[in-house]
């Protein structure tokens, strides 16, 4: 674990994060569960705890799923001779949920990797309880 690692460029880190791998070594996994981030990379020991994706993956997921599903809904509505509402619900709700479940961990891994590349770590909480940094 004390070995040195080659510098990682933007694209490589983004690809590794998309695959759910450690941004530094590409071997260890970022997640212990579906979205539960590991505190350390099991392969290289990189501390992943300071890199928090927060709400960004959810925003990106909603943005992409919306831009895929809404045009398809409009196309089916226009050229499908205005199908009934139950047809839309039966078709688009499962597709939206499936796309969201597939994309969310990939966006989260990518955001964590980009935070690591640019060294944007979350601030450490104050032990005194009062923030006097300003």
C-alpha positions, 0 to 999 in steps of 0.5 A: 500500500505504500507504493507510489502511483502514476499521476492520473489525468481527468479522463482516466479518473472519470472513466474509473469513477464511471466504472465504480473503481478507485480513481488512483489505482483503478483496481479497488471498488468505490462502493461497498454496496449500491451507493455506500462509499468505502472509506478506503480503497481496498487495493491501494489504501486511498482515503475516499472519506473526504471526497463527498459527492452529496447531491450532484449525482442525483441532479445529473441523473435527473437531468439525463433521464429527463432528457432521454425520457421526455423526448421519447414521450413526446415522440410517442404522443405525436406519432403514436396516435395519442395513446391512453395515459395507462400506456404512458405510465406502463412504458415510461415509469419503469424506463425512468426508474431503470435508467435512474438506478443504472446511472446514479452509481455511475454519476456518483463514482464519476463525481467522487473521482473528479473531486479526487483529481481536483483535490476538492475535499470536504472540510473537516468538522470542527471539534469545538462546535463553533466555526470561527474561520471567517 
